[in-house]
């Protein structure tokens, strides 16, 4: 019998990571410089493992192979097979991430036999001067881009967005982008680990080495047009589900609630993911079964569970992202 599934976080220590994700580590040696927590992953060599319940220690790939459409939805299983189609992360940027771009599905298939990467970011928190790099300030050309890249002035060509807690951004494949220091982010993306790093501030590791750049690969996938509207405008109405992103790869909704909310997924042929951003709540499923979800946790609702009740702590408020594929 399938039930709402939690997974062991896959923690990534990085040169730019901070300590906001330290609570996810059971290893005393892995408490600082955690840049990413992969909450749900079907990326090869990084497959999520169930953390509790009767299916504990099973991998996500094994479960999709066994339960197929009951877990992910019939249409999704037909399209993706045993590969889970989304990668769900928390990202803690103590320093600037490299400036990068991702290929679309067509290019990724040709070059890497993989999917491209369209993604979105939701700001869980942001320091006062935090920002995100998103596309170009004005329409540019490949020639101008390469000239700036080679004389180390690329950042001057790029658009920086000041951010605050609760801001949300959509990043289609081909958009030059970077998370800057002071951002704590929930990221939803296609299952893909293909990143073309184009600029890294000439940073060096402890051995004095710079990180690999992917200049030639990146040049042909970049959208050189200015993209002036990056932020997603939405309302945080209590007890009302608000759509943030609806694209070919995923739909993400925002919900803040202080009373019981009923969720009816009878017409949805997809799994559902909840990322708990704030507070905690219980999920009631199969009439009388319950599971608690706390701040910072992510949970996967199998496609066969169609009717749920979300119940926040009494007198408290919970805040979640709801993610599925339409």
Secondary structure, 3 states (H helix, E strand, C coil): CCCCECECCEEEEEEEEECCCHHHCCCCCCCCCEEEEEEECEECCEECEECCCCCCCCEHHHHHHHHCHHHHCHHHHHHHCCCCCEEEEEEEECCCCCEEECCCHHHHHHHHCCCCCCEEEEEEEECCCCEEEEEECCCCCHHHHHHHHHCCCHHHHEEEEECCCCCEEEECCCCCEEECCCEEEEEEEECCCCCEEEECCCCECCCCCECCCCHHHHHCCCCCCCCCCCECCCCCCECCCEEEEECCCCEEEEEEECCCEEEECCCCCCCEEEEEEECEEEEEECCCEEEEEECCCEEEECCCCCEEEEEECCCCCEEEEEEECC
